[in-house]
């Protein structure tokens, strides 16, 4: 009888351990929620191991701290439709998801609001289907990164979306940010199919060389609609309306074609490749 009783105790202990493990990971995916964060060391929740992570509830982040810190490469965070909410966009440069200098990080499928900076990733990052609205800064990614299907609106400090070299930025909205809508600081970015409206400085800005800026809608950016301040860019198939300057190029190595423009001045520098429409006249 004694050995049988010990068998039941051992079985019960193993069952409890299995349940505890399942609360932390499902099919190898580690779950994150407010209760788990507070039961641990609190915010920021640190991801120090490569792998897959999933929100199973909303995170409410207190002042002066990040929401999630990522310190390992090769991490995917599925927000799973949940949100990371901070105390307000002017609460200092604290991040919803912070992975600066960390490579191969993906953040997808959720909302981040009220943070100093919604998401900052290193090289080869992916941000997909994220609402990064009403933060100080929106989405900031490193070289060779992808930002697609996101909203980055109403940033109170500066830009909606920013990247460096070789990024693909597609299918996003970056509207009503305090400075610029979409900003590429490096070369070789492809910026396609976005909406960048109502940004007080520039709607879409490539600050270097060999960017392709195509198929975007850029409306009501008072200073400048689309800019390539480097050389060798292609600006095509965009609609640019109600800016002081519609399209501005750094020099005549940038070509533009098939754009529809209605602005105070439509072009500055660059070279027309034909078939543009300027204030109702082919130009």
N, C-alpha and C positions, 0 to 999 in steps of 0.2 A: 504493500500500500504506500509506503514511504517513497519508493522509487517512482510510482505512478503519479503521486502528488507533485514531486519535483518535475516530472515531465510536463504537467499542466502549467507549472510556473514558467518553465523554460519556453514553452510554446507561446504563452501570453507575452513574455518579454520580447520574443522575436516579432510577434505581431505588432506590438507597440513601436518597435524600431522601424518596421516596414511602413507604418502609418506616418511616423515622423519624417522618414525619407521622402515619402510621396508628397508631403506638404511643402518640401523644399524644391523638388524637381519632378517634372512629368516628362517621360520619354527623353530624359537627358536635358530638358529645359528647366532652368532655375527660375522660380517664381519670385516676383517682387511685389510687395504691397505695403501699405502704411503700417500695419500691425507688425509685420516682419522687420521693417526698418527700425521702428521704435523699440522693439524687443531686443534688437542688437545694439549697435553703438550709435544709432541715430543717424541723422543726415550729416554729410553726404553718404549715401549708400555706395560702397566701393566695389567695383567689379575688377578683380585682380587675376582672373583666370579666363582664358579663351573659351568661347562656347556660346550657347544660346540662352537668352534671358527673356522673360515675358512678364509684363505687368498683369496682375490679377485684381487690381483696384487702383483708384486714383491716389496720387501722392500729393500731399500738401506740404510745401517746403517753407520752413521759417526764414526769417531775415538773416542775411549775412552768411549764407552757406549755399553750396551747390546742391542740386537734387541727386544726381548720379555722377560719380567719378569713375571713369574707365582708365585703368592703368595697364591693361593687357591688349595686345594685338588680336585680331581675328575674333571680334565679338559682334553678335547680333542682338539688338534690343527690339523686341516686338512690343510696342505699347498696347496692342490688343484693344484699341478703341478707348483706352483710358487716358487720363491727363496728368501732367505735372504742373502744379500751380504754385507760383511764388507770391510774395507779399506785395509786388508791384514793380513795374518796369524801371522805376528810379531807385531801386533798393541797392544799387551798386552793381559792379560787374561780376555777378554770380550767375552760374550757368544751370540751365535745366539738365542738360547732359554735357559733361565736360570730358573730352578725349583729345585735347590739344596735343599734337606730337605723337599720337597713337595711330597706327596704320590699320586699315581694313576693318573699320567699324561701320556697322549699319544700324540706323535708327529709323523705325517705320511705324505707321498706323496709329497715330495718336495726336494729342494736343498739348502744347506747351505755352503757357501764358504767365505774365506777371513776373518774369525773370529778367535779370540784367542782360543776359544773352541766352537765347533759347537753346541752341545746339552749336558746339564747336568741336570739329573733328580734324584729325590729321590727314595724311595722304591716303588715297585710295578709299575714301569714305563714300557711303551711300546714305542719302536722306530721301525717304520715299513716303508720300501720303501723310505728311505731318502738317498740322496747323500750328505754325509758329507766329502767333498773332499777339499784339499788344505787349511786346517785350521791349527792352531798351534797344537791343540789336536782335536780328532774326536768326538766320542760319549762316554759319561760317565754316567752310571746308577747305582742306588742303589740296595739293596737286592731284590731278588725275581722279577727281571725285565726281560723283553724280548727284544731282539734286533734281528730283522729278515729282510732279503731281502734288506739290506743296503749296500752302498759302503762307506768305510772310508779309503781313500787312500791319500798318499802324505802329511801326517801331518808333519809339520816342527819342532815341539817341542818334540813330544814323540809318543804316541800310536795312533792306529786307533780306537779300541773299548776297553773300560774298564768297569768292573762291580765288584761287591763285592760278596755277598753270594747268592747261590741258583738261579743263573741266567740261562736263556736259550738263547744261542747265535747261530743262525742257518742261513745258506744260505746267508752269507755276504761275501764281499771281503774286506780285510784289507791289502793292498799292498803298498810297498815303503814308509812306514812311518819312521820317523827318528830313532825310538828306537824299539818298539815292535808292532806286528800286533794286536793280541788279548790278553788281560791281565785280568785274574780273580784273584782278590786279596783275595777272601774268599773261602769258602768251598761249595761243592755240586753243582758246575756249570755243565751244559751240553753244550758242545761246539761241534756242529755237522754240517757237510756239508758246511764248510767255505773254502775260499781260502785266504791264508796268505803268500804272496810271497815278497821277496826282502826287508825284514825288517832287518836292520843291526844287531840287537841284537837277539831277539827271535821271531819266527813266532807266536806260541800259547803258552801261559804261564798260568798254574794254580799254584798260589803261596801258596795253602793250600791243603785241604784234600778232598777226595771222589769226584773228578771231573771225568766226562765221556767225553773223547775227541775222537771223532770217525768220520770217513768218510770225513776228511779234506784233502785238497791239500796244501802242504807246500813246497815251492820251493825257493831255493836260498837265504835263511836267513843265512848269513855267520857264525854266532856264534852257533846258536842252533835252531833246527826245532821245536820240541814240548817238553815242560817241565811240570812235576808235581813235585814241590819242597816240597809238603807235603807228605801225605801217603794215601794209599787206593784208588788210582785212577785206572781207566781202560782206556787204550790207544789202540784203535783197528781200523782196517780198514782204516788207513791213508796212504797217499803217501807222503814220506818225502825225498827230494832229494837236494843235493848240499849244505849241511851244514857241519861245522866242527864236530858237534855232532848231530846225528839225533834225538834221543829220550833220555831224561834224567829224572830219577826218584829220589825222595828223599830217598827212601829205598825200600826194597824188598816186601813191602806190596802192591806196585803198580804192576799191571799185564799188559802185552801187547801181542797182537795177531793180526794176519792177516794184518800186515802192510807191505808195500813195501818201502824199504829203499835203498838209494844209496848215502852214505855220507863218509866223511873221517873216522869217527867212528860212528857206528850205534846206539849202546846202552850204557848207563851208569846207572848201578844199575837197580832196578826193577826186575821182574821175568817173563820170557817168558811163555806164555800159549800155544805157538806153532803156526806153519803155517805162520811165518814171512819170507819175502824174502829179503836177505841182499846182495846187489851187485850181484844179479843174482843167489844166492845160498840160499836154504831153511835153515832157522836158527831158 
